[in-house]
Amino acid sequence: ERADWPEHKAAIKGGLLPVVTTPEGVVLTQSHATASYLARKFDLHGGTDEYRCYLIERNMDQLYDVIKEFGKVLFIPQEKAEKKAKELSKFESGKGKELMDVLMADIESDGKDGFTVGDRLTIADILFLCIIDFLRPHTKAIVTDKVQAVYEGLVEKNAKVANWIATRPVTPLSGTRPVTP
């Protein structure tokens, strides 16, 4: 529970979330490192194909760049609504659009059968779903019909992913339901 966080925070290396404890008792910290570890463990990272691994990491970095830029808008206080609206418009027509256009071109080039890289589910696909879920309530200009089509295709390709999206708890960071806006 949120009220218990101060007590738990002191016991966590660095005092930051997420924290994952493996069945072997190993404590994993740092979101990107944990995601990469789990992706390799569950064969969602490209296996031994080094170029495919590069493409997956490149798409993930592109998504992180989008979120980093969007964060500059998101964390403008609500009492500065006019400034926030102006910065959102700049993001949507400028850097955010540019970053998403590059990502979508790479997905068109390197994805197959509805996946963002190659022809099967990867950590890049999962991150794409998470980032688009997060962006959708804030910026319709970035979540274009083309982006939404990739999102829906990924959900349709994996029943477990579709089930999670349909049943997960909705939080301020989990995105929205249903799959289509």
C-alpha positions in Angstrom: 0.0 0.0 0.0 1.0 3.6 -0.6 1.1 4.3 3.1 3.7 1.6 3.6 6.1 3.0 0.9 8.4 5.0 3.3 9.1 1.8 5.3 9.8 -0.2 2.1 11.8 2.6 0.4 14.5 2.5 3.0 15.1 -1.2 2.3 15.4 -0.7 -1.5 18.7 -0.1 -3.1 18.5 3.5 -4.4 15.0 3.9 -2.9 13.4 3.7 -6.4 10.9 1.4 -8.1 10.5 -0.9 -9.8 11.9 -3.8 -7.8 11.5 -7.4 -8.9 12.6 -10.4 -6.8 13.2 -13.5 -8.8 12.2 -17.0 -7.6 15.9 -17.5 -6.7 15.7 -14.5 -4.4 17.8 -12.1 -6.6 16.5 -8.5 -6.4 16.5 -6.7 -9.7 16.3 -2.8 -9.8 16.3 -0.2 -12.5 13.5 -0.5 -15.0 15.5 -0.8 -18.3 18.0 -3.3 -16.9 15.1 -5.4 -15.4 13.2 -5.3 -18.6 16.2 -6.4 -20.6 17.0 -9.2 -18.1 13.4 -10.5 -18.3 13.3 -10.2 -22.1 16.5 -12.3 -22.4 15.2 -14.8 -19.9 11.9 -15.2 -21.8 13.3 -15.0 -25.3 11.9 -11.6 -26.1 15.2 -9.9 -26.9 16.4 -11.3 -30.2 18.2 -14.4 -29.1 21.7 -14.8 -30.7 20.9 -12.6 -33.7 23.0 -9.5 -32.8 21.5 -7.3 -35.5 17.9 -8.2 -34.4 18.9 -7.3 -30.8 20.2 -4.0 -32.0 16.9 -3.3 -33.8 15.0 -4.1 -30.7 17.2 -1.9 -28.5 17.0 0.9 -31.1 13.2 0.9 -31.1 13.2 0.9 -27.3 15.6 3.8 -27.2 13.4 5.7 -29.7 10.4 5.1 -27.4 12.4 6.3 -24.4 13.2 9.4 -26.4 9.5 10.1 -27.0 8.7 9.7 -23.3 11.7 11.8 -22.3 10.5 14.7 -24.5 6.8 14.2 -23.4 7.9 14.3 -19.8 9.0 17.9 -20.3 5.3 18.7 -21.0 3.7 16.3 -18.6 5.3 17.7 -15.5 4.5 21.4 -16.2 2.2 22.2 -13.2 -1.6 22.5 -13.9 -1.6 26.0 -12.6 0.5 26.9 -15.7 -2.2 25.4 -18.1 -1.5 27.9 -20.9 2.2 27.1 -20.9 1.4 23.4 -20.8 -1.0 23.6 -23.7 1.6 25.6 -25.7 4.4 23.1 -24.9 2.1 20.2 -25.8 1.3 21.7 -29.1 5.1 22.2 -29.8 5.7 18.6 -28.8 2.9 17.3 -31.1 4.0 19.3 -34.1 7.7 19.2 -33.4 10.0 16.9 -31.6 7.3 14.4 -30.6 6.1 14.0 -34.2 9.6 13.8 -35.5 10.5 11.0 -33.1 7.3 9.1 -33.8 7.7 9.4 -37.5 11.3 8.0 -37.3 10.0 5.1 -35.1 7.1 4.3 -37.4 9.3 4.3 -40.5 11.7 1.9 -38.7 8.7 -0.3 -37.7 7.5 -0.4 -41.4 11.0 -1.3 -42.5 12.0 -3.8 -39.9 8.7 -5.3 -38.5 6.9 -8.2 -40.1 3.5 -9.7 -39.6 2.3 -6.9 -37.3 5.3 -6.9 -35.0 7.7 -3.9 -34.5 10.9 -5.9 -35.1 10.9 -9.2 -36.9 8.1 -11.6 -37.0 7.4 -12.4 -33.3 6.8 -10.7 -30.0 9.7 -8.8 -28.5 10.4 -6.5 -25.6 10.2 -3.6 -28.1 6.5 -4.6 -28.8 5.7 -4.7 -25.2 7.3 -1.3 -24.6 5.5 0.1 -27.6 2.2 -1.0 -26.1 3.0 0.5 -22.7 4.2 3.8 -24.1 1.2 4.2 -26.4 -1.1 3.4 -23.6 0.5 6.1 -21.5 0.5 8.7 -24.3 -3.1 8.1 -25.6 -5.0 10.1 -22.9 -2.6 13.0 -23.3 -2.0 13.4 -27.0 -4.1 12.2 -29.8 -1.8 13.9 -32.3 1.0 11.5 -31.5 -1.1 8.4 -31.3 -2.1 8.6 -35.0 -4.3 6.1 -36.8 -1.1 4.4 -38.1 0.3 4.2 -34.5 -3.1 2.9 -33.3 -3.1 0.2 -36.1 0.3 -1.1 -35.0 -0.9 -1.1 -31.4 -4.1 -3.0 -32.2 -2.2 -5.5 -34.4 0.2 -6.3 -31.5 -2.7 -6.9 -29.1 -4.5 -9.1 -31.7 -1.3 -11.2 -32.2 -1.0 -12.2 -28.5 -3.9 -13.4 -26.4 -2.0 -13.0 -23.2 -1.2 -9.4 -23.9 -4.8 -8.8 -24.9 -6.1 -10.4 -21.7 -3.7 -8.3 -19.6 -4.8 -5.0 -21.2 -8.4 -5.9 -20.8 -8.1 -6.9 -17.1 -5.3 -4.9 -15.6 -5.9 -2.4 -12.9 -6.2 1.1 -14.3 -3.7 3.5 -12.7 -2.4 7.0 -13.6 0.5 5.3 -15.3 -1.1 2.2 -16.8 -3.0 3.8 -19.6 -6.6 3.5 -20.5 -9.1 0.8 -21.5 -10.5 -0.3 -23.9 -7.8 -1.0 -26.5 -9.3 1.4 -29.0 -9.7 5.1 -28.0 
